Amino acid sequence: MRACLAAFALALALAVHASAQDVASAVAAGIEAYNRGDVSTAFRLLKPAAEAGDSDAQANLGYLYARGQGVAKNQQEAMRLFLLSANQGNAVGMNALAFGYRHGTGVEANLTQAVHWFCRAAVSGDPRGLNNLGTMYSEGQGVDRDVAEARDLWRQAAERGNANAMFNLSLSLFFQTPMDRAPASDLLMRAAQLGDPGAQKMLRGMGYDGRLPPAVNPEEMSKARTDLTPGYVRDCGFCC
């Protein structure tokens, strides 16, 4: 009897492992399909994975609903999926949820909730969360305006390869008094070379005529969780 139970437990464990691998493979394929512009395939792959509880699938399916790609736009459904993902500790979901609260998409605007979820994403090390929280500090939205804290958050996001944070930080350094021109120029060039459209426009306006890659918005690309280096946010100790 014990041998039969052990064999059944092993078979069940193997089945669960295989099922988890299938879900993970579907999510990776769905994200890849989205990033190459095949939104219908992305939706087909991500929806069942999200229903199975995968937090990456929930976050990225939420983006499809939020943008009306591969499915009718539904901001409320997007926010529901972002919350499911965020509640599992997924930093991509946390950032997306915060963005919805900040702009009032699919939910009533709530800057307190936006700061809370951006904080959680930033402390997790998510570069988008760090970048967006930096903007909140720069503009004094939901927090006291603090340019130094905004720059520190943008630096952390830039160190993680976030092109928009590089551009934001370069602008801040260009327009400070006195101007910190050398690092500002370096950040602007790096952002432009990564395809940031704002950085490329500004660089061309400054007279740069060298080669640049096609403009892209990496913020609109799908992504999965990665092993993140925790971020540091001075005022986010309350959130985590």
C-alpha positions in Angstrom: 0.0 0.0 0.0 2.8 2.4 0.9 4.6 1.6 -2.3 1.4 2.5 -4.3 1.0 5.7 -2.4 4.6 6.7 -3.0 4.3 5.9 -6.7 1.1 8.0 -6.9 2.8 10.9 -5.1 5.7 10.8 -7.5 3.5 10.7 -10.5 1.5 13.6 -9.2 4.6 15.6 -8.5 6.0 14.9 -12.0 2.6 16.0 -13.5 2.6 19.2 -11.6 6.2 19.9 -12.6 5.4 19.3 -16.2 2.3 21.5 -16.0 4.3 24.3 -14.5 7.0 24.0 -17.2 4.2 24.1 -19.9 2.8 27.3 -18.4 6.3 28.9 -18.1 7.0 28.0 -21.8 3.6 29.5 -22.9 4.3 32.7 -21.0 7.8 33.1 -22.5 6.4 32.4 -26.0 3.5 34.9 -25.4 5.9 37.6 -24.4 8.1 36.9 -27.4 5.1 37.1 -29.7 4.0 40.4 -28.2 7.4 42.0 -28.6 7.5 41.0 -32.3 4.0 42.5 -32.8 1.9 39.3 -32.9 -0.6 40.3 -30.3 -3.2 37.7 -31.3 -0.7 34.9 -30.5 0.3 36.7 -27.4 -3.3 36.8 -26.1 -3.9 33.2 -27.0 -0.9 32.0 -25.1 -1.1 34.4 -22.1 -4.8 34.1 -21.3 -4.8 30.4 -20.1 -1.5 30.9 -18.3 -3.0 33.9 -16.5 -6.0 31.8 -15.6 -3.7 29.2 -14.2 -2.3 31.8 -11.8 1.0 32.7 -13.4 1.9 36.3 -12.3 3.9 37.2 -15.4 1.0 36.1 -17.6 -1.4 38.1 -15.5 0.7 41.3 -15.8 1.3 41.0 -19.5 -2.3 40.0 -20.3 -3.3 43.1 -18.3 -1.3 45.2 -20.7 -3.1 43.7 -23.7 -6.5 44.6 -22.1 -5.2 48.1 -21.1 -4.0 48.8 -24.7 -6.8 46.9 -26.5 -4.3 44.7 -28.3 -5.5 41.3 -29.4 -8.7 41.9 -27.4 -11.2 44.7 -26.8 -9.8 47.4 -24.5 -10.9 46.9 -20.9 -9.1 48.9 -18.3 -11.1 47.4 -15.4 -10.0 43.9 -16.4 -6.4 45.1 -16.9 -6.4 46.5 -13.3 -7.9 43.3 -12.0 -5.1 41.3 -13.6 -2.4 43.7 -12.4 -3.7 43.4 -8.9 -3.6 39.6 -9.1 0.0 39.8 -10.3 1.1 42.4 -7.8 -0.4 40.4 -4.9 1.9 37.6 -5.8 4.9 39.9 -5.5 5.4 40.4 -9.2 7.2 43.8 -9.6 6.0 44.2 -13.2 2.4 43.8 -12.0 3.1 46.3 -9.1 4.4 48.9 -11.5 1.5 48.5 -13.9 -1.0 48.7 -11.0 0.6 51.9 -9.7 0.5 53.4 -13.1 -3.2 52.7 -13.3 -3.8 54.4 -9.9 -1.6 57.4 -10.9 -3.5 58.1 -14.1 -7.0 56.8 -13.1 -7.2 54.1 -15.8 -9.7 51.4 -14.9 -10.0 52.8 -11.4 -10.4 56.1 -9.7 -7.1 58.0 -9.5 -5.4 57.5 -6.2 -1.9 58.9 -5.7 -1.5 57.3 -2.3 -2.0 53.9 -3.8 0.2 54.8 -6.8 3.1 55.7 -4.5 2.5 52.6 -2.4 2.7 50.2 -5.4 5.5 52.2 -7.1 7.4 51.9 -3.9 6.9 48.2 -3.7 8.1 47.8 -7.3 11.1 50.1 -6.8 12.2 48.3 -3.6 11.9 45.0 -5.5 14.4 46.6 -8.0 12.1 46.9 -11.0 13.6 49.6 -13.3 10.2 50.9 -14.4 9.0 51.2 -10.9 12.2 53.1 -9.9 11.8 55.4 -12.9 8.1 56.1 -12.4 8.6 56.8 -8.7 11.4 59.2 -9.6 8.9 61.1 -11.7 6.5 61.2 -8.8 9.2 62.8 -6.6 10.2 65.2 -9.4 6.7 66.4 -9.9 5.6 66.2 -6.2 2.7 63.8 -7.0 1.6 61.9 -3.9 4.9 62.8 -2.2 6.8 66.0 -1.3 8.7 67.2 -4.2 12.3 66.2 -3.9 14.6 66.5 -7.0 17.6 64.9 -5.3 15.5 61.8 -4.5 14.1 61.7 -8.0 17.6 61.8 -9.5 18.7 59.0 -7.2 15.8 56.8 -8.3 16.5 57.6 -12.0 20.1 56.7 -11.5 19.2 53.3 -10.0 16.8 52.7 -12.9 19.5 53.9 -15.4 22.0 51.5 -13.9 19.5 48.7 -14.7 19.3 49.8 -18.3 16.1 51.8 -18.3 16.4 54.3 -21.3 13.6 56.5 -20.1 15.3 57.0 -16.7 18.5 57.9 -18.5 16.6 60.6 -20.5 14.8 61.9 -17.4 18.0 62.1 -15.4 19.8 63.8 -18.3 17.1 66.4 -18.6 17.2 67.1 -14.9 21.0 67.5 -15.0 20.9 69.8 -18.1 18.4 72.2 -16.5 19.9 72.4 -13.0 22.0 75.4 -12.0 24.9 75.1 -12.6 24.5 72.7 -15.5 26.1 69.3 -15.1 26.7 69.0 -18.8 29.2 66.1 -19.2 27.1 63.4 -17.4 23.9 64.8 -18.8 25.3 64.5 -22.4 26.5 61.0 -21.7 23.1 59.9 -20.4 21.3 61.5 -23.3 23.4 59.7 -25.8 23.0 56.4 -24.0 19.2 56.8 -24.0 19.1 57.8 -27.7 21.3 54.8 -28.6 18.8 52.6 -26.8 16.0 54.0 -29.0 14.3 56.4 -26.6 12.3 58.7 -28.9 12.5 61.8 -26.6 16.2 61.5 -26.2 16.7 61.1 -30.0 14.6 64.2 -30.7 16.5 66.3 -28.2 19.8 65.0 -29.5 18.9 65.9 -33.1 17.7 69.3 -31.9 21.2 69.9 -30.4 22.7 69.3 -33.8 23.8 65.6 -33.6 23.8 64.0 -37.0 25.3 60.6 -36.3 23.6 57.3 -36.7 20.9 56.3 -34.3 18.8 53.1 -34.1 15.1 53.3 -35.0 13.1 54.9 -32.2 11.3 52.5 -29.9 9.6 52.8 -26.6 11.0 50.0 -24.4 8.4 50.9 -21.7 5.7 49.4 -24.0 7.5 46.0 -24.4 6.4 43.0 -22.4 8.7 41.4 -19.9 8.9 38.7 -17.4 10.2 38.8 -13.8 14.0 38.7 -13.5 16.3 38.3 -10.6 16.4 41.9 -9.5 18.8 43.7 -7.3 16.7 45.4 -4.6 16.3 49.1 -5.1 16.7 51.7 -2.3 14.1 54.3 -1.7 14.5 56.6 1.3 10.8 56.9 2.1 9.5 53.4 1.2 10.3 51.5 4.4 6.6 51.6 5.2 5.6 49.6 2.2 7.5 46.4 2.4 
